[in-house]
Amino acid sequence: MKKYILSAMIAALMIGVVGCGEKASALGNVEIPQQEIDPAVEEQLRDEIDQSLEDYDVEEMREGYLDYSMRLFAGSVEEGTNSMISPVSVMMALDMAAAGANGETQSQITNLFCEGASQEQVEHFCRDLLDRYESSQDVELHLANSIWIRDTYVDHINEDYLVRTDHIFDADAMVAPFDQTTVDAINQWCGDNTDGMIDHLLDEIKPDMELILLNATALDAPWAEPYEDYQVREETFINADGAAEDVKMLNGMESTYFKTEDAIGFMKYYEGGEYAFLAILPEESMTVDQYVQSLTGEKYLEFWNSRTEEYEVQTKMPEFTYEYELVMNDVLNDMGMIQAFDEKNADFTGITAAPELFISTVLHKTFIEVGQYRTHAAAVTAVILENKDAVIPSERKQVYLDRPFVYAIVEVDTGMPLFIGTLQSAQ
């Protein structure tokens, strides 16, 4: 068992890890010093955490997550540009912060995910998601969490917070000098946990930053039925500005069709059938931005529940690759998470007994590549805490994604999106 090391153990590029269990704790060739603690103490803390977790209503939590996802998505889209977020990545990073919050600060964060849910219910939900996503057989879906602590601040951290985040979120806690070596190590951690798709998140760490909570989510999903060479053709995509773009268009035939009053769509399955690519094409009189701004969890569920396998669906979809990055402070503020950003009133006394921490920045970065054979997607979320003082078809349908559209990568059983984005330009 590893010791929760409440002292700095940094020398040059050496980074200390505080955690438990037998997790790998090296970054590259960096040595990680470790220290033993009394296993009985750790076991007692883990038992207390397990007992504190509360059961949740599955359907209620799903609906809450979908509403949160659509609100977060609507607030994160930049008009006329390609955009993508990972609701699950943002939730994991924020809920690690909520695990160390108290009072209104905590409830404002948990209410993002499901109105009225307790922190113990949301933690249970997060734990179940981690277990389910990591057990996928045919799609490589990897979620990783970590906590980075400034070496001069580590003595202030509550041991039970580190045990809790390790036990619930499987999060190693890194004790580091918060200099350029730490910047490099964080960027390396991001690259290692996103298969190299996102290998740069931070340029610097400011003097007032004391903790950085990180989530990385990575997906490598082969199509259940890859596109054959003859299905890949040079065609035209009309972008959000009305300009024609020459693209490689993937032409296919799918079996799941969606239709509501203002959108149609299709779903293409990944290997194993647990996950799928969901395409949502707004009606021609509505822009993608207008459609996204109208999205709610209820409206998304209406679209999801409209699915039918009554038709063959001719489809077209461009190959595309892009990155997206944004600071989510304003989006989360508008969604009701206010106190955590408030230097005077934020309450993170579950992390440290001294009431001195607040969230200064929630940084989110994503990557997607949709191609002939598979989809690669990744997201990294950083929550930065600073010191206050420092069927036989009867007919055929068509869905041609030859103009801007919305898409999501979803869990097929629930429709819950892991990633959701817009394609406004294919170049």
VOGU-3710 file (C-alpha; in Angstrom, 3 decimals, decimal comma):
1> mkkyilsami> 0,000/0,000/0,000  1,255/3,477/-0,788  1,560/6,211/1,797  -0,376/9,463/1,495  2,795/11,503/1,567  2,001/14,811/3,214  5,397/16,319/2,558  7,239/17,364/-0,569  9,520/14,795/-2,114  10,695/16,677/-5,172
11> aalmigvvgc> 14,153/16,889/-6,639  14,806/18,124/-10,152  12,313/16,233/-12,359  11,241/13,922/-9,543  7,503/13,938/-8,863  5,964/12,318/-5,786  2,750/10,306/-6,037  0,309/10,081/-3,178  -2,160/7,296/-3,712  -2,953/3,772/-2,679
21> gekasalgnv> -3,043/0,311/-4,131  -0,534/-0,926/-6,674  -1,049/1,585/-9,497  1,721/2,418/-11,928  3,041/5,788/-10,861  5,905/6,616/-13,173  5,867/9,255/-15,891  8,341/8,252/-18,525  11,644/7,496/-16,798  10,884/9,635/-13,728
31> eipqqeidpa> 11,338/7,826/-10,427  8,430/8,040/-7,989  9,352/7,818/-4,306  6,786/5,962/-2,207  6,244/5,317/1,463  4,190/2,747/3,358  1,369/3,530/5,812  -0,621/1,390/8,169  -2,935/-0,663/5,915  -5,563/-0,754/8,659
41> veeqlrdeid> -5,939/3,037/8,536  -6,444/3,014/4,786  -8,873/0,089/4,947  -10,955/1,888/7,561  -11,172/5,031/5,422  -12,193/3,013/2,362  -14,901/1,209/4,330  -16,267/4,547/5,529  -16,347/5,858/1,954  -18,182/2,760/0,682
51> qsledydvee> -20,747/3,134/3,449  -21,260/6,811/2,606  -22,187/6,178/-1,032  -25,912/6,500/-1,678  -28,072/4,629/-4,182  -29,508/6,717/-7,002  -32,488/6,468/-9,337  -30,966/5,329/-12,647  -33,517/7,024/-14,909  -33,497/10,237/-12,913
61> mregyldysm> -29,696/10,403/-13,003  -29,654/9,633/-16,736  -32,129/12,424/-17,457  -30,119/14,793/-15,265  -26,906/13,889/-17,072  -28,534/14,422/-20,482  -29,907/17,823/-19,466  -26,495/18,827/-18,091  -24,810/17,598/-21,293  -27,073/19,603/-23,599
71> rlfagsveeg> -26,826/22,780/-21,504  -23,053/22,463/-21,325  -22,898/21,830/-25,078  -25,148/24,782/-25,934  -23,046/27,081/-23,780  -19,759/25,818/-25,208  -20,381/26,141/-28,938  -18,719/29,005/-30,775  -20,962/30,238/-33,567  -19,945/29,085/-37,026
81> tnsmispvsv> -16,989/26,969/-35,839  -16,345/23,268/-35,334  -16,808/22,422/-31,678  -16,873/19,370/-29,435  -17,027/18,724/-25,710  -16,946/15,633/-23,517  -19,634/15,939/-20,825  -18,258/12,923/-18,972  -14,737/14,383/-18,815  -15,994/17,678/-17,405
91> mmaldmaaag> -18,205/15,864/-14,880  -15,369/13,663/-13,617  -13,016/16,618/-13,055  -15,674/18,780/-11,412  -16,944/15,989/-9,198  -13,425/15,454/-7,880  -13,594/19,102/-6,829  -17,064/18,570/-5,334  -15,687/15,661/-3,288  -13,645/18,260/-1,400
101> angetqsqit> -16,326/20,949/-1,262  -18,978/21,613/1,354  -22,261/23,469/1,669  -23,580/25,549/-1,213  -20,309/25,225/-3,118  -20,783/21,469/-3,289  -24,525/21,502/-4,010  -24,109/23,961/-6,907  -21,650/21,564/-8,537  -23,713/18,395/-7,977
111> nlfcegasqe> -26,879/20,159/-9,171  -25,189/20,597/-12,547  -25,408/16,857/-13,101  -28,770/16,109/-11,507  -30,921/18,638/-9,686  -31,314/17,646/-6,039  -28,830/14,754/-6,135  -26,422/14,399/-3,243  -22,649/14,304/-3,668  -22,704/10,675/-2,517
121> qvehfcrdll> -25,212/9,798/-5,268  -23,212/11,600/-7,964  -20,009/9,895/-6,785  -21,757/6,525/-6,985  -22,904/7,398/-10,528  -19,355/8,426/-11,519  -17,926/5,235/-10,048  -20,431/3,141/-12,029  -19,610/5,031/-15,246  -15,886/4,449/-14,757
131> dryessqdve> -16,452/0,734/-14,188  -18,770/0,408/-17,200  -16,699/2,417/-19,652  -13,447/0,719/-18,709  -15,002/-2,746/-19,197  -15,857/-2,232/-22,874  -14,644/-5,208/-24,919  -14,530/-4,036/-28,548  -14,092/-0,275/-28,183  -11,029/1,063/-26,398
141> lhlansiwir> -12,462/3,593/-23,954  -10,094/4,895/-21,304  -10,785/7,387/-18,497  -8,003/8,565/-16,195  -8,041/10,991/-13,281  -5,242/12,640/-11,336  -4,684/15,365/-8,756  -1,591/17,571/-8,881  -0,580/19,343/-5,664  2,045/22,045/-5,229
151> dtyvdhined> 4,809/20,636/-3,017  4,752/23,631/-0,661  0,979/23,207/-0,162  0,784/19,467/0,381  0,840/19,731/4,198  -2,551/21,479/4,022  -4,325/18,646/2,182  -6,764/16,449/4,104  -5,736/12,809/3,920  -9,331/11,579/3,681
161> ylvrtdhifd> -9,847/13,702/0,539  -6,965/11,928/-1,178  -8,274/8,534/-0,084  -11,750/9,405/-1,352  -10,638/10,618/-4,783  -8,396/7,593/-5,160  -11,140/5,160/-4,123  -13,986/6,722/-6,136  -12,160/8,196/-9,141  -9,023/6,030/-9,174
171> adamvapfdq> -7,054/9,287/-9,051  -3,355/9,349/-8,260  -2,238/12,486/-6,438  1,025/13,966/-7,707  3,114/16,209/-5,446  5,146/18,517/-7,667  7,071/21,822/-7,596  4,658/23,522/-10,038  7,508/24,769/-12,200  8,250/24,040/-15,861
181> ttvdainqwc> 9,035/20,406/-15,051  5,496/20,036/-13,720  4,036/21,697/-16,827  5,953/19,186/-18,940  4,848/16,282/-16,734  1,163/17,304/-16,904  1,339/17,606/-20,681  2,997/14,194/-20,821  0,283/12,729/-18,568  -2,355/14,121/-20,945
191> gdntdgmidh> -0,588/12,635/-23,955  -0,091/9,255/-22,278  -3,784/9,040/-21,330  -5,199/10,193/-24,683  -3,020/8,017/-26,940  -1,127/11,146/-27,970  -4,224/12,919/-29,284  -3,926/15,729/-26,713  -0,318/16,143/-25,648  -0,364/19,829/-24,733
201> lldeikpdme> -2,721/21,420/-22,210  -0,731/23,963/-20,182  1,942/26,522/-21,041  2,591/27,633/-17,469  1,504/27,282/-13,853  0,870/30,552/-12,061  2,136/31,198/-8,504  -1,329/31,159/-6,906  -2,265/27,740/-8,326  -2,207/25,098/-5,586
211> lillnatald> -4,110/22,125/-7,079  -4,911/20,941/-10,617  -7,571/18,237/-10,986  -7,325/16,400/-14,309  -9,506/14,023/-16,290  -8,472/12,462/-19,587  -10,924/10,514/-21,735  -9,843/8,653/-24,876  -11,770/6,586/-27,411  -10,509/4,333/-30,204
221> apwaepyedy> -13,563/2,825/-31,860  -13,466/0,723/-35,045  -16,644/0,812/-37,115  -18,656/-2,426/-36,920  -18,834/-2,135/-40,722  -15,911/-0,065/-42,048  -16,382/1,864/-45,257  -15,039/0,041/-48,307  -12,783/1,931/-50,718  -15,597/2,291/-53,266
231> qvreetfina> -17,700/4,035/-50,612  -15,126/6,824/-50,174  -15,653/9,464/-52,850  -14,540/12,997/-53,569  -17,650/15,117/-53,047  -18,733/18,556/-51,835  -19,580/19,808/-48,350  -21,280/23,216/-48,004  -19,897/24,872/-44,894  -21,559/27,290/-42,465
241> dgaaedvkml> -20,502/30,269/-44,609  -22,142/28,751/-47,675  -18,831/27,952/-49,366  -18,217/24,645/-51,154  -15,446/22,408/-49,793  -13,952/19,380/-51,551  -14,006/16,468/-49,098  -13,722/12,713/-48,907  -17,317/11,646/-48,332  -18,096/8,312/-46,650
251> ngmestyfkt> -21,144/6,765/-48,319  -23,043/4,055/-46,494  -26,291/2,275/-45,753  -27,476/2,184/-42,132  -30,482/0,694/-40,379  -31,344/3,190/-37,609  -33,206/6,363/-38,552  -34,252/9,345/-36,408  -36,822/12,033/-37,175  -38,345/14,841/-35,132
261> edaigfmkyy> -40,008/18,084/-36,144  -36,756/19,933/-36,773  -34,097/17,267/-37,404  -33,348/13,890/-38,966  -30,437/11,575/-38,330  -28,861/8,166/-38,342  -26,674/5,997/-36,134  -23,594/4,040/-37,223  -22,423/1,374/-34,790  -18,938/0,741/-33,547
271> eggeyaflai> -17,586/-2,779/-33,155  -19,410/-4,704/-30,438  -22,563/-2,585/-30,642  -22,135/-0,905/-27,244  -21,321/2,519/-28,713  -22,309/4,345/-31,865  -21,871/7,561/-33,828  -25,098/9,558/-33,802  -25,592/12,154/-36,551  -28,218/14,899/-36,151
281> lpeesmtvdq> -29,020/17,013/-39,230  -31,209/20,076/-38,510  -33,838/20,972/-41,082  -32,539/23,261/-43,831  -34,193/26,452/-42,560  -32,386/26,116/-39,202  -28,662/26,634/-38,688  -26,657/24,265/-36,527  -26,114/27,088/-34,030  -29,861/27,701/-33,770
291> yvqsltgeky> -30,492/23,998/-33,257  -27,820/23,663/-30,580  -29,198/26,646/-28,672  -32,621/24,965/-28,628  -31,279/21,680/-27,260  -32,340/20,479/-23,826  -32,146/17,076/-22,230  -35,858/16,628/-22,944  -35,439/17,569/-26,618  -32,446/15,256/-26,989
301> lefwnsrtee> -34,455/12,406/-25,435  -37,298/13,121/-27,878  -34,832/12,769/-30,740  -33,265/9,632/-29,237  -36,678/8,014/-28,688  -37,705/8,684/-32,304  -35,278/6,021/-33,553  -36,645/3,304/-35,770  -35,244/0,446/-37,825  -38,171/0,548/-40,237
311> yevqtkmpef> -36,080/1,923/-43,087  -32,845/1,511/-44,946  -30,947/4,780/-44,591  -28,595/6,028/-47,292  -25,941/8,139/-45,611  -23,119/10,480/-46,483  -20,593/11,791/-43,970  -17,311/13,616/-44,564  -14,053/12,444/-43,098  -12,957/15,095/-40,603
321> tyeyelvmnd> -10,377/15,894/-37,960  -10,126/18,868/-35,617  -9,267/20,097/-32,124  -11,308/22,350/-29,869  -10,429/24,202/-26,678  -12,244/26,549/-24,332  -12,319/27,891/-20,785  -15,658/26,817/-19,291  -15,937/29,294/-16,408  -18,693/31,424/-17,946
331> vlndmgmiqa> -20,661/28,392/-19,192  -20,649/26,767/-15,755  -21,456/30,080/-14,064  -24,504/30,464/-16,298  -25,543/26,908/-15,379  -25,584/27,801/-11,669  -22,081/26,872/-10,520  -21,211/30,250/-9,010  -19,817/29,890/-5,517  -16,908/27,616/-6,478
341> fdeknadftg> -15,451/30,509/-8,517  -16,023/33,052/-5,738  -12,774/33,892/-3,939  -14,629/35,027/-0,802  -17,301/32,330/-0,503  -15,964/29,132/-2,113  -15,909/26,279/0,403  -13,369/23,551/-0,311  -12,737/22,693/3,315  -13,079/19,024/2,418
351> itaapelfis> -9,723/19,378/0,652  -8,023/21,561/3,232  -9,066/22,761/6,668  -7,990/26,287/5,745  -10,801/28,039/3,790  -8,487/29,410/1,141  -9,168/27,596/-2,144  -11,419/28,547/-5,055  -11,674/27,359/-8,657  -9,986/29,856/-10,947
361> tvlhktfiev> -10,237/27,994/-14,252  -11,983/25,022/-15,845  -10,061/24,287/-19,039  -11,421/21,783/-21,582  -9,693/20,497/-24,711  -10,923/17,902/-27,225  -9,816/16,094/-30,377  -11,794/14,055/-32,930  -10,882/12,129/-36,065  -13,611/10,367/-38,065
371> gqyrthaaav> -12,305/8,199/-40,887  -12,965/5,253/-43,145  -12,170/2,573/-40,582  -12,672/4,052/-37,110  -13,177/7,066/-34,849  -10,532/8,481/-32,537  -11,678/10,988/-29,912  -10,178/12,428/-26,752  -10,817/15,053/-24,113  -8,906/16,553/-21,223
381> tavilenkda> -10,461/18,666/-18,466  -8,415/20,625/-15,941  -10,023/22,129/-12,841  -7,488/24,576/-11,410  -7,799/25,607/-7,775  -6,002/28,699/-6,585  -5,288/30,069/-3,162  -7,535/33,007/-2,305  -4,679/34,667/-0,644  -2,348/33,402/-3,412
391> vipserkqvy> -37,026/-4,696/-39,685  -37,439/-5,294/-43,756  -37,571/-1,706/-44,889  -40,793/-0,569/-46,505  -39,082/2,464/-48,016  -35,714/4,133/-48,167  -34,649/7,316/-46,381  -31,653/9,574/-46,999  -29,504/11,538/-44,587  -26,694/13,311/-46,418
401> ldrpfvyaiv> -24,332/15,203/-44,140  -23,236/17,561/-46,895  -23,860/20,668/-44,797  -23,247/21,572/-41,122  -24,522/19,026/-38,622  -24,475/17,949/-34,977  -23,025/14,614/-33,899  -22,496/12,599/-30,743  -20,704/9,436/-29,689  -23,253/7,661/-27,516
411> evdtgmplfi> -23,723/4,651/-25,306  -26,304/2,643/-27,240  -28,296/1,312/-24,275  -28,898/4,734/-22,740  -28,215/7,296/-25,480  -25,893/9,111/-23,085  -23,243/11,064/-25,018  -19,569/10,678/-24,222  -18,744/13,306/-26,818  -21,004/15,775/-28,634
421> gtlqsaq> -20,072/18,320/-31,259  -20,823/20,230/-34,441  -19,197/20,109/-37,862  -19,468/23,500/-39,549  -16,494/23,075/-41,881  -14,882/19,842/-43,081  -11,526/21,473/-43,842
//
